[in-house]
Amino acid sequence: MEKAHVYLVGAGPGDPELLTLKAARLISTADVVVHDGLVDDAIMAMINPAARLISVAKSRSKHTVPQDGINAILVREAQAGHMVVRLKGGDPFIFGRGGEEAEACREAGIDVDVVPGISAAMGGAAASMMPLTHRDASSAVTFVAGQCKGLTDQNWAGLAGKGRTLVIYMGIATAADITEKLISDGLSPDTPVAVLERVTRPNSRAVRTILTDLGDMIAREKVASPAIIVVGDVVLKSDAEDRLIHIAQQAEALA
């Protein structure tokens, strides 16, 4: 295996059987693996036992290693002659900052390749029998980040609505703000929404409601990251459990 090389490898949404063959081969032969905290334990167990592991796990508003530091680690380890795998949940180029890491390696003269992974959106939608596009419901899909600088200043008008699907990453903690933003940008309060939690893993969950109830449902159901939000009529074609009906039935039973 060629040394002094960095591979940005997508670990997919969690299920180790969804790894690409190339991803499985690289993690089993790497000298150094720089990994995120969202990589499933079953995938971590597939890593070369002799590899040195470097965790750069992140959580909301708390980065154990800043992005510049991660870039520096990749460059340093490759310059030392190691074959380095940067192992990321999902796909490296979908809200994974893989583009920044590739640029840093190239600027330092380090060979770098990207190994695509199944994204949380693709994996979660498939596992929930939710077609992100459907001739009767949606001909366009947009991915956005719900946890980013200047969220209130961004214009999301036209990203969701009839014939369109909106997928929101990192939006659980800001769901109330997202609801307010989408409604203020013209989306109907009764637009179907779903939350896909821990997608493709044994403890995964898919629940749905309407937009105006999104924040309340997340609180009621105690939804925790990692999870994505899907907005649009395709939600109604999925296996996601309707929690709005569930709450209505509970209220009726207590009446």
Secondary structure per residue as TSV (DSSP state, phi and psi in degrees):
chain	resnum	aa	ss	phi	psi
A	1	M	-	360.0	135.5
A	2	E	-	-63.5	136.4
A	3	K	S	-94.3	-178.9
A	4	A	S	49.8	51.7
A	5	H	E	-142.9	142.7
A	6	V	E	-114.4	132.7
A	7	Y	E	-117.2	122.1
A	8	L	E	-90.5	107.7
A	9	V	E	-111.8	127.3
A	10	G	E	-84.0	123.0
A	11	A	-	-88.2	-1.9
A	12	G	B	76.5	-172.7
A	13	P	S	-82.5	-7.7
A	14	G	S	151.6	-49.0
A	15	D	-	-65.5	119.2
A	16	P	G	-63.0	-23.3
A	17	E	G	-73.8	-7.7
A	18	L	G	-93.5	1.4
A	19	L	S	-64.3	146.1
A	20	T	-	-73.1	159.0
A	21	L	H	-60.4	-38.3
A	22	K	H	-66.6	-41.8
A	23	A	H	-61.1	-44.6
A	24	A	H	-62.2	-40.5
A	25	R	H	-65.4	-43.7
A	26	L	H	-67.4	-41.7
A	27	I	H	-71.0	-21.7
A	28	S	H	-82.7	-9.2
A	29	T	H	-125.1	-1.6
A	30	A	-	-66.8	150.4
A	31	D	S	-82.5	-39.1
A	32	V	E	-135.0	134.5
A	33	V	E	-122.6	117.4
A	34	V	E	-101.4	111.3
A	35	H	E	-124.0	152.9
A	36	D	-	-81.9	168.9
A	37	G	T	-80.5	-16.7
A	38	L	T	-87.3	-1.9
A	39	V	S	-71.3	128.1
A	40	D	-	-63.3	147.0
A	41	D	H	-59.1	-34.4
A	42	A	H	-65.8	-31.2
A	43	I	H	-76.9	-39.9
A	44	M	H	-59.0	-32.6
A	45	A	T	-69.2	-14.7
A	46	M	T	-88.2	-6.6
A	47	I	S	-70.2	146.9
A	48	N	-	-47.8	120.3
A	49	P	T	-57.9	-25.1
A	50	A	T	-87.4	-5.4
A	51	A	S	-72.7	149.6
A	52	R	E	-90.6	126.9
A	53	L	E	-98.5	134.1
A	54	I	E	-125.8	113.7
A	55	S	E	-87.7	131.8
A	56	V	-	-125.7	39.4
A	57	A	-	-57.7	143.2
A	58	K	E	-126.8	151.1
A	59	S	E	-136.1	172.9
A	60	R	T	-56.1	123.2
A	61	S	T	63.4	15.4
A	62	K	E	-146.0	107.8
A	63	H	E	-108.6	118.8
A	64	T	S	-63.8	-35.0
A	65	V	S	-131.6	122.6
A	66	P	-	-65.6	161.2
A	67	Q	H	-59.2	-39.4
A	68	D	H	-60.6	-35.2
A	69	G	H	-68.6	-38.6
A	70	I	H	-64.0	-44.2
A	71	N	H	-57.4	-43.0
A	72	A	H	-65.5	-37.5
A	73	I	H	-61.8	-46.0
A	74	L	H	-60.9	-45.9
A	75	V	H	-65.0	-45.6
A	76	R	H	-61.2	-45.3
A	77	E	H	-69.2	-37.3
A	78	A	H	-68.6	-40.4
A	79	Q	H	-64.4	-22.5
A	80	A	T	-81.1	0.9
A	81	G	T	94.7	13.7
A	82	H	-	-93.2	153.1
A	83	M	E	-90.7	114.5
A	84	V	E	-109.6	130.7
A	85	V	E	-109.4	123.4
A	86	R	E	-97.1	104.0
A	87	L	E	-97.1	120.1
A	88	K	E	-123.7	145.6
A	89	G	S	-66.1	146.7
A	90	G	B	70.0	-134.5
A	91	D	-	-112.3	137.9
A	92	P	T	-59.8	-27.0
A	93	F	T	-104.3	10.0
A	94	I	S	-111.7	95.7
A	95	F	S	52.4	32.9
A	96	G	S	-112.1	3.0
A	97	R	-	59.9	20.8
A	98	G	H	-64.1	-32.2
A	99	G	H	-61.8	-40.4
A	100	E	H	-66.0	-39.8
A	101	E	H	-70.0	-38.1
A	102	A	H	-63.2	-41.6
A	103	E	H	-62.8	-42.2
A	104	A	H	-63.0	-41.0
A	105	C	H	-65.7	-44.1
A	106	R	H	-64.4	-39.9
A	107	E	H	-63.3	-29.2
A	108	A	T	-89.4	2.5
A	109	G	T	78.4	21.0
A	110	I	-	-94.8	133.8
A	111	D	E	-68.4	133.9
A	112	V	E	-140.6	138.1
A	113	D	E	-129.3	155.7
A	114	V	E	-114.1	132.0
A	115	V	E	-111.7	107.7
A	116	P	-	-60.5	152.3
A	117	G	-	-129.6	158.2
A	118	I	-	-67.9	124.6
A	119	S	-	-74.3	162.5
A	120	A	H	-59.4	-37.8
A	121	A	H	-64.1	-48.1
A	122	M	H	-67.1	-47.3
A	123	G	H	-66.5	-42.9
A	124	G	H	-67.8	-41.3
A	125	A	H	-64.0	-44.7
A	126	A	H	-63.4	-44.0
A	127	A	H	-65.1	-26.1
A	128	S	T	-97.3	8.7
A	129	M	T	55.5	41.6
A	130	M	-	-111.8	106.8
A	131	P	-	-76.7	113.2
A	132	L	S	-64.3	-26.5
A	133	T	S	-122.6	146.3
A	134	H	B	-158.9	135.6
A	135	R	T	-58.7	-27.6
A	136	D	T	-94.6	-5.8
A	137	A	T	-135.1	-32.9
A	138	S	E	-159.5	131.4
A	139	S	E	-116.4	8.4
A	140	A	E	-149.6	144.8
A	141	V	E	-130.5	136.7
A	142	T	E	-126.2	135.6
A	143	F	E	-106.2	131.2
A	144	V	E	-135.6	161.3
A	145	A	E	-101.1	126.3
A	146	G	S	-88.7	-3.7
A	147	Q	S	-128.5	88.5
A	148	C	S	-154.3	166.9
A	149	K	T	-68.0	140.1
A	150	G	T	69.7	31.3
A	151	L	G	-56.1	-45.3
A	152	T	G	-67.3	-22.7
A	153	D	G	-87.0	-11.0
A	154	Q	S	-77.5	148.1
A	155	N	-	-101.8	107.0
A	156	W	-	-100.7	6.2
A	157	A	T	-58.2	130.2
A	158	G	T	89.1	-6.7
A	159	L	S	-81.8	-23.2
A	160	A	S	-133.3	158.4
A	161	G	B	137.4	-164.6
A	162	K	T	-60.5	128.2
A	163	G	E	80.0	9.1
A	164	R	E	-135.9	151.8
A	165	T	E	-122.0	133.4
A	166	L	E	-115.8	126.4
A	167	V	E	-113.1	124.7
A	168	I	E	-113.4	117.2
A	169	Y	E	-88.6	152.3
A	170	M	S	52.7	43.5
A	171	G	-	-115.4	3.2
A	172	I	S	-64.6	-46.5
A	173	A	T	-70.6	-21.6
A	174	T	T	-113.3	22.5
A	175	A	H	-58.5	-39.8
A	176	A	H	-63.4	-41.9
A	177	D	H	-66.1	-38.3
A	178	I	H	-64.6	-43.3
A	179	T	H	-59.0	-48.1
A	180	E	H	-61.4	-41.5
A	181	K	H	-65.2	-46.9
A	182	L	H	-64.5	-41.2
A	183	I	H	-66.6	-41.0
A	184	S	H	-67.8	-25.7
A	185	D	T	-85.8	4.9
A	186	G	T	110.0	1.0
A	187	L	-	-80.9	140.8
A	188	S	-	-65.1	137.8
A	189	P	T	-61.3	-22.5
A	190	D	T	-97.5	18.2
A	191	T	-	-62.8	133.2
A	192	P	E	-65.1	137.8
A	193	V	E	-135.8	150.5
A	194	A	E	-132.7	150.6
A	195	V	E	-116.7	125.2
A	196	L	E	-110.1	112.7
A	197	E	E	-109.9	135.4
A	198	R	S	49.2	51.2
A	199	V	T	-60.1	141.5
A	200	T	T	68.8	0.7
A	201	R	S	-93.8	163.3
A	202	P	T	-58.2	-30.2
A	203	N	T	-100.9	27.8
A	204	S	-	-69.1	160.6
A	205	R	E	-151.7	142.4
A	206	A	E	-131.3	118.5
A	207	V	E	-130.2	151.3
A	208	R	E	-137.0	160.6
A	209	T	E	-159.5	-153.0
A	210	I	E	-114.0	162.4
A	211	L	G	-54.2	-45.7
A	212	T	G	-65.2	-18.3
A	213	D	G	-99.9	1.0
A	214	L	H	-56.3	-55.1
A	215	G	H	-61.0	-41.5
A	216	D	H	-65.8	-39.4
A	217	M	H	-64.4	-41.9
A	218	I	H	-59.9	-39.9
A	219	A	H	-68.9	-45.2
A	220	R	H	-60.2	-43.0
A	221	E	T	-86.2	-3.3
A	222	K	T	53.6	47.0
A	223	V	-	-68.4	137.1
A	224	A	-	-129.4	154.1
A	225	S	S	-69.5	151.0
A	226	P	S	-81.3	135.1
A	227	A	E	-156.6	153.6
A	228	I	E	-124.9	158.3
A	229	I	E	-113.5	133.9
A	230	V	E	-118.3	131.6
A	231	V	E	-121.0	125.7
A	232	G	S	142.2	171.4
A	233	D	G	-66.6	-20.4
A	234	V	G	-61.7	-23.2
A	235	V	G	-57.0	-36.1
A	236	L	G	-72.4	-13.1
A	237	K	G	-95.1	3.5
A	238	S	S	-97.4	177.1
A	239	D	-	-90.2	7.2
A	240	A	-	-60.4	135.9
A	241	E	E	-75.7	133.2
A	242	D	E	-79.6	100.8
A	243	R	H	-80.3	-19.6
A	244	L	H	-68.4	-42.8
A	245	I	H	-64.0	-39.7
A	246	H	H	-59.0	-44.9
A	247	I	H	-67.0	-39.9
A	248	A	H	-61.7	-40.8
A	249	Q	H	-65.8	-38.1
A	250	Q	H	-63.1	-43.2
A	251	A	H	-64.1	-39.5
A	252	E	H	-66.2	-38.2
A	253	A	H	-66.8	-30.9
A	254	L	H	-83.4	-15.8
A	255	A	-	-71.7	360.0
